[in-house]
Amino acid sequence: MNFNLVQPLRFFFGGGIYHHVANLTVVIMALAILYLVGLKIWPVSFLLWVSLIVFASIAIWRAGDFFQPAADYVQEKHKLPESIKAAVIDAIASSFPEFCVAVIAVILLGRAEVGISSIVGSALYNVLIIPAAAGLVAKGPMKIGKEVVWRDSLMYFGVVILLLVALLAFPNAWGLGVAALFILAYVGYIFWLNIDYRKHKRNLAHEDTDVSVSEDTDVSDEGEESELEIRDESHAWKWILGMMLVMGLASHILVEASIQLGDLLGIDAVIMGFIVIAAGTSVPDTVLSVLSAKRGNYDAAISNVFGSNIFDICICLSVPILLALVLTGAVTPVNLPQIELVYMLVGATALAIYLFWSDNYTLTKTKSTIMFGIYLLIILVAMAL
């Protein structure tokens, strides 16, 4: 039986970028051969690590893009509100790259600060860049539901403060106590969402469902050349789990290549995690929120941001610590001298909440542009640390 590898790869990457990815793969293979035979000169190393970072980011993006129709199917099947689907299902899957980064940093590298910095950087990217991107692609000003601002954003702000307190109170090592605090915070968030879900079910009889399963599974209207057809819920969960696996493998490549690039350029791994790894792992969140904004699901676009960030901090930091505790029996060393990164995240989060709340819960294109500018400013400051 003949198996054509090109066809599934073309389907996964899409006809529009498949040839570019194929060419990039050839370049990576050629550079890798030169590197392995000992030609580790600066141009070869630089191009190799940058190419791997680009390839991994594309793979993460496409995996997140294919996850969307599968998540939509599950959401429609169980009549979940858009905001809850975005805050839980989308957030968990799109945050899987961050989870893998944290596991790699804690278990394989023994450098929890790299995982923390990447999650802080991802949270900063999510709270500034993703809403800004969604606001700019939306047809008009984004009207955000009050529940998203007062439920998701305030819960997220509380989690950011919890992260800061944990770093200040336990600056040298994290163990079972810190992990338990983060997990309890996430359980409280899910409990809060469940209350809203029950309210939604009581009102469901009075609302019309505008999006059918067949419409959710058609991504061709978003400019994609590939179309994923979900047959049943089992098929949907297979795609969800499969894409999470792809994101995990791509995240491993992203981490290793970013650290190697940082060593080559003389940039600390913590800063590389804060900027490069964070941006690369946030690609699925960007795709999901931008697609939601294009469809007019503004609450979903913003809920995914906060839900993803809450999951990143509460679960992606706590579970690796617990795994390390089980595997080694020791607490996880933490050495993050760049505590200013967390202070900047706190300030950016407070500002983002204000921008969402002002003008009667409306995110305008002017506000979106301001958020872009603030992110760039923070990156410049981080590079100087």
C-alpha positions as CSV (number, residue, x, y, z in Angstrom):
1,M,0.0,0.0,0.0
2,N,1.5,3.3,-1.1
3,F,1.4,6.2,1.4
4,N,1.8,9.7,0.1
5,L,3.3,11.8,2.8
6,V,2.9,15.0,0.7
7,Q,-0.9,15.0,0.8
8,P,-1.4,15.1,4.6
9,L,1.3,17.7,4.9
10,R,-0.2,19.8,2.2
11,F,-3.6,19.5,4.0
12,F,-2.1,20.4,7.3
13,F,-0.1,23.4,6.2
14,G,-2.5,24.5,3.5
15,G,-1.8,24.9,-0.1
16,G,-1.0,28.6,0.3
17,I,2.0,28.1,2.6
18,Y,2.9,24.4,2.0
19,H,5.5,25.2,-0.7
20,H,7.1,27.8,1.6
21,V,7.2,25.3,4.5
22,A,8.7,22.7,2.2
23,N,11.4,25.1,1.0
24,L,12.1,26.1,4.7
25,T,12.4,22.4,5.6
26,V,15.0,21.9,2.8
27,V,17.0,24.9,4.1
28,I,16.8,23.5,7.7
29,M,18.1,20.1,6.6
30,A,21.0,21.7,4.6
31,L,21.9,23.9,7.6
32,A,21.6,21.0,10.0
33,I,24.0,18.9,7.9
34,L,26.6,21.7,7.8
35,Y,26.2,22.2,11.6
36,L,26.5,18.5,12.4
37,V,29.7,18.0,10.3
38,G,31.3,20.7,12.4
39,L,30.7,23.9,10.3
40,K,29.3,25.8,13.3
41,I,30.2,29.3,12.0
42,W,28.0,32.2,13.1
43,P,25.9,32.5,9.8
44,V,25.1,28.8,9.7
45,S,24.2,28.6,13.4
46,F,22.1,31.8,13.3
47,L,20.1,30.8,10.2
48,L,19.6,27.3,11.6
49,W,18.1,28.4,14.9
50,V,16.0,31.1,13.3
51,S,14.7,28.7,10.7
52,L,13.7,26.2,13.4
53,I,12.0,28.9,15.4
54,V,10.0,29.9,12.3
55,F,9.1,26.3,11.5
56,A,8.0,25.5,15.0
57,S,5.9,28.6,15.2
58,I,4.1,27.8,11.9
59,A,3.5,24.2,13.1
60,I,2.0,25.6,16.4
61,W,-0.2,28.0,14.4
62,R,-1.5,25.4,12.1
63,A,-2.2,23.0,14.9
64,G,-4.2,25.7,16.7
65,D,-6.0,26.5,13.5
66,F,-7.2,22.9,13.0
67,F,-8.1,22.7,16.7
68,Q,-10.7,25.4,16.2
69,P,-13.4,23.5,14.2
70,A,-13.0,20.5,16.6
71,A,-13.5,22.7,19.6
72,D,-16.4,24.4,17.9
73,Y,-18.0,21.0,17.4
74,V,-17.7,20.1,21.1
75,Q,-19.0,23.5,22.1
76,E,-22.1,23.1,19.8
77,K,-22.7,19.5,20.9
78,H,-22.9,20.4,24.6
79,K,-24.5,23.8,24.1
80,L,-21.6,25.6,25.8
81,P,-21.7,29.4,25.8
82,E,-19.0,31.0,23.5
83,S,-17.3,32.6,26.4
84,I,-17.0,29.4,28.5
85,K,-15.9,27.4,25.5
86,A,-13.2,30.0,24.8
87,A,-12.1,30.3,28.5
88,V,-11.8,26.5,29.0
89,I,-11.6,24.3,25.9
90,D,-9.8,26.8,23.7
91,A,-7.6,28.0,26.5
92,I,-6.5,24.5,27.5
93,A,-5.6,23.3,24.0
94,S,-4.0,26.6,22.9
95,S,-2.0,26.8,26.1
96,F,-0.5,23.3,25.6
97,P,2.7,24.8,24.0
98,E,3.2,26.8,27.2
99,F,2.6,23.7,29.3
100,C,5.2,21.8,27.3
101,V,7.7,24.7,27.6
102,A,7.2,24.7,31.4
103,V,7.8,20.9,31.6
104,I,10.9,21.1,29.4
105,A,12.2,24.0,31.5
106,V,11.5,22.3,34.9
107,I,12.1,18.6,34.2
108,L,14.7,18.6,31.3
109,L,16.6,21.9,31.8
110,G,16.2,22.3,35.5
111,R,15.6,26.0,34.9
112,A,12.2,26.9,36.2
113,E,12.9,30.5,35.6
114,V,12.8,29.9,31.8
115,G,9.4,28.4,32.1
116,I,8.2,31.2,34.3
117,S,9.6,33.9,32.0
118,S,8.0,32.3,28.9
119,I,4.6,32.1,30.6
120,V,4.9,35.7,31.9
121,G,5.9,36.8,28.4
122,S,3.1,34.8,26.8
123,A,0.6,36.4,29.3
124,L,1.9,39.8,28.3
125,Y,1.6,39.0,24.6
126,N,-1.9,37.6,25.1
127,V,-3.2,40.5,27.1
128,L,-1.8,43.2,24.8
129,I,-1.1,41.9,21.3
130,I,-4.0,39.4,20.9
131,P,-6.8,41.9,21.8
132,A,-5.1,44.5,19.7
133,A,-4.9,42.2,16.7
134,A,-8.6,41.2,17.3
135,G,-9.6,44.8,17.6
136,L,-7.8,45.7,14.3
137,V,-9.4,42.9,12.3
138,A,-12.9,43.3,13.7
139,K,-15.4,45.0,11.3
140,G,-15.9,47.8,13.8
141,P,-15.3,48.7,17.5
142,M,-15.4,45.5,19.6
143,K,-18.3,45.6,22.2
144,I,-17.2,43.3,25.0
145,G,-19.7,41.7,27.4
146,K,-19.6,42.9,31.0
147,E,-19.2,39.3,32.3
148,V,-16.0,38.9,30.4
149,V,-14.5,42.1,31.9
150,W,-15.7,41.5,35.5
151,R,-15.3,37.7,35.5
152,D,-12.4,36.7,33.3
153,S,-10.2,39.8,33.5
154,L,-10.5,40.3,37.2
155,M,-9.9,36.6,37.9
156,Y,-6.8,36.8,35.7
157,F,-5.6,39.9,37.5
158,G,-5.9,38.1,40.8
159,V,-3.9,35.2,39.4
160,V,-1.1,37.6,38.2
161,I,-1.0,39.1,41.7
162,L,-0.8,35.5,43.1
163,L,2.2,34.8,40.8
164,L,3.9,38.0,42.0
165,V,3.3,37.1,45.7
166,A,4.6,33.6,45.1
167,L,7.8,34.9,43.6
168,L,8.4,37.5,46.4
169,A,7.5,35.1,49.2
170,F,9.4,32.1,47.8
171,P,12.2,33.5,45.6
172,N,14.5,30.5,45.8
173,A,12.3,27.4,45.4
174,W,8.7,26.3,44.8
175,G,7.2,23.1,46.1
176,L,3.8,21.5,46.9
177,G,2.4,24.6,48.7
178,V,2.9,27.0,45.7
179,A,1.6,24.4,43.3
180,A,-1.5,23.8,45.4
181,L,-2.3,27.5,45.6
182,F,-2.2,27.8,41.8
183,I,-4.4,24.7,41.3
184,L,-6.9,25.9,43.9
185,A,-7.1,29.2,42.0
186,Y,-7.9,27.4,38.8
187,V,-10.5,25.2,40.5
188,G,-12.1,28.4,41.8
189,Y,-12.2,29.8,38.3
190,I,-13.8,26.7,36.8
191,F,-16.4,26.8,39.7
192,W,-17.2,30.4,38.8
193,L,-17.6,29.5,35.1
194,N,-19.9,26.6,36.1
195,I,-22.2,29.1,37.8
196,D,-22.4,31.2,34.7
197,Y,-22.9,28.0,32.6
198,R,-26.0,27.1,34.7
199,K,-27.4,30.6,34.2
200,H,-26.8,30.2,30.5
201,K,-28.7,26.9,30.4
202,R,-31.7,28.4,32.1
203,N,-31.8,31.1,29.4
204,L,-31.0,28.8,26.5
205,A,-34.6,28.1,25.7
206,H,-35.1,31.8,24.9
207,E,-32.1,32.1,22.6
208,D,-31.6,31.0,19.0
209,T,-28.4,29.2,18.0
210,D,-26.9,31.1,15.1
211,V,-24.0,28.8,14.3
212,S,-24.5,25.2,13.2
213,V,-22.0,22.4,13.5
214,S,-21.5,22.3,9.7
215,E,-20.7,26.0,9.7
216,D,-18.3,25.7,12.6
217,T,-16.4,23.0,10.9
218,D,-16.0,25.0,7.7
219,V,-12.9,27.1,7.9
220,S,-12.8,28.1,4.2
221,D,-14.6,31.4,4.9
222,E,-11.6,32.4,7.0
223,G,-9.3,32.2,4.0
224,E,-8.0,28.7,4.6
225,E,-7.6,26.4,1.7
226,S,-8.0,23.3,3.8
227,E,-11.4,22.2,5.2
228,L,-11.8,20.0,8.2
229,E,-15.0,18.0,8.4
230,I,-15.9,16.6,11.8
231,R,-18.0,13.4,11.7
232,D,-18.8,13.0,15.4
233,E,-17.6,13.9,18.8
234,S,-15.1,11.1,19.0
235,H,-13.6,12.4,15.7
236,A,-13.5,15.9,17.2
237,W,-11.6,14.8,20.3
238,K,-9.1,12.8,18.1
239,W,-8.3,16.1,16.3
240,I,-8.0,18.0,19.6
241,L,-5.6,15.5,21.1
242,G,-3.6,15.1,17.9
243,M,-3.1,18.8,17.5
244,M,-2.1,19.1,21.1
245,L,0.6,16.5,20.4
246,V,1.8,18.5,17.4
247,M,2.0,21.6,19.5
248,G,3.9,19.8,22.1
249,L,6.6,18.5,19.7
250,A,6.8,21.9,18.0
251,S,7.2,23.6,21.4
252,H,10.2,21.4,22.2
253,I,11.9,22.5,19.0
254,L,11.0,26.1,19.7
255,V,12.5,26.0,23.2
256,E,15.8,24.4,22.2
257,A,16.3,26.6,19.1
258,S,15.5,29.8,21.1
259,I,17.9,28.9,23.9
260,Q,20.6,28.1,21.3
261,L,19.9,31.4,19.5
262,G,20.1,33.3,22.8
263,D,23.5,31.7,23.5
264,L,24.7,32.7,20.1
265,L,23.6,36.3,20.5
266,G,24.6,36.6,24.1
267,I,21.0,37.0,25.4
268,D,19.9,35.3,28.6
269,A,17.6,32.4,28.3
270,V,15.1,34.1,30.6
271,I,14.8,37.0,28.2
272,M,14.5,34.7,25.2
273,G,11.7,32.9,27.0
274,F,10.0,36.2,27.7
275,I,10.1,37.4,24.1
276,V,10.8,34.6,21.5
277,I,9.4,31.5,23.1
278,A,6.4,33.4,24.5
279,A,5.5,34.8,21.1
280,G,5.9,31.4,19.4
281,T,3.7,29.6,21.9
282,S,1.1,32.3,21.7
283,V,0.4,31.7,18.0
284,P,-2.7,29.4,18.6
285,D,-4.2,32.0,21.0
286,T,-3.7,34.7,18.3
287,V,-5.3,32.6,15.6
288,L,-8.3,31.6,17.8
289,S,-9.0,35.1,19.0
290,V,-8.6,36.7,15.5
291,L,-11.0,34.1,14.0
292,S,-13.5,34.8,16.7
293,A,-13.2,38.6,16.1
294,K,-13.7,38.2,12.4
295,R,-16.9,36.2,13.1
296,G,-18.2,38.8,15.4
297,N,-17.8,36.6,18.5
298,Y,-16.0,39.4,20.5
299,D,-16.6,37.8,23.9
300,A,-15.0,34.6,22.7
301,A,-12.0,36.6,21.3
302,I,-11.3,38.2,24.7
303,S,-12.3,35.3,27.0
304,N,-9.8,33.0,25.2
305,V,-7.1,35.5,26.1
306,F,-7.8,35.6,29.8
307,G,-8.8,31.9,30.1
308,S,-5.5,30.9,28.4
309,N,-3.5,33.2,30.7
310,I,-5.2,31.8,33.8
311,F,-4.5,28.2,32.6
312,D,-0.8,29.2,31.8
313,I,-0.1,30.5,35.3
314,C,-2.2,28.2,37.4
315,I,-1.7,24.8,35.6
316,C,1.4,25.2,33.3
317,L,3.5,26.3,36.4
318,S,2.0,24.0,39.0
319,V,1.8,20.6,37.2
320,P,5.6,20.6,36.2
321,I,6.4,21.5,39.8
322,L,4.4,18.5,41.0
323,L,5.9,16.2,38.3
324,A,9.4,17.3,39.5
325,L,8.4,16.6,43.1
326,V,7.2,13.1,42.2
327,L,10.2,12.3,40.0
328,T,13.0,13.7,42.1
329,G,11.4,14.2,45.6
330,A,12.8,17.7,45.7
331,V,11.4,21.2,45.4
332,T,12.0,23.1,42.1
333,P,14.7,25.8,42.3
334,V,13.6,29.2,41.1
335,N,16.1,31.9,40.2
336,L,14.4,34.9,38.5
337,P,16.5,38.0,39.0
338,Q,14.4,39.8,36.4
339,I,11.4,40.2,38.7
340,E,10.7,43.5,36.8
341,L,9.1,41.3,34.1
342,V,6.3,40.4,36.5
343,Y,5.8,44.0,37.6
344,M,5.4,45.0,33.9
345,L,2.8,42.2,33.5
346,V,0.9,43.5,36.5
347,G,0.9,47.0,35.0
348,A,0.0,45.9,31.5
349,T,-2.9,43.8,32.8
350,A,-4.3,46.7,34.8
351,L,-4.1,48.9,31.8
352,A,-5.7,46.3,29.5
353,I,-8.6,45.9,32.0
354,Y,-9.1,49.7,32.0
355,L,-9.1,49.8,28.2
356,F,-11.7,47.0,28.0
357,W,-13.9,48.7,30.6
358,S,-13.7,52.3,29.3
359,D,-16.0,53.7,26.6
360,N,-18.8,51.4,27.8
361,Y,-16.9,48.1,27.4
362,T,-15.7,48.9,23.8
363,L,-12.3,48.2,22.3
364,T,-11.6,50.6,19.5
365,K,-8.9,50.5,16.8
366,T,-7.2,53.4,18.5
367,K,-7.0,51.5,21.8
368,S,-5.7,48.5,19.9
369,T,-2.9,50.5,18.4
370,I,-2.0,51.9,21.8
371,M,-1.8,48.3,23.1
372,F,0.6,47.4,20.3
373,G,2.8,50.4,21.2
374,I,2.9,49.5,24.9
375,Y,4.0,45.9,24.1
376,L,6.9,47.1,21.9
377,L,8.0,49.5,24.7
378,I,8.0,46.7,27.3
379,I,10.0,44.5,25.0
380,L,12.6,47.2,24.6
381,V,12.8,47.6,28.4
382,A,13.1,43.9,28.9
383,M,16.0,43.7,26.4
384,A,17.8,46.3,28.6
385,L,17.4,44.2,31.8
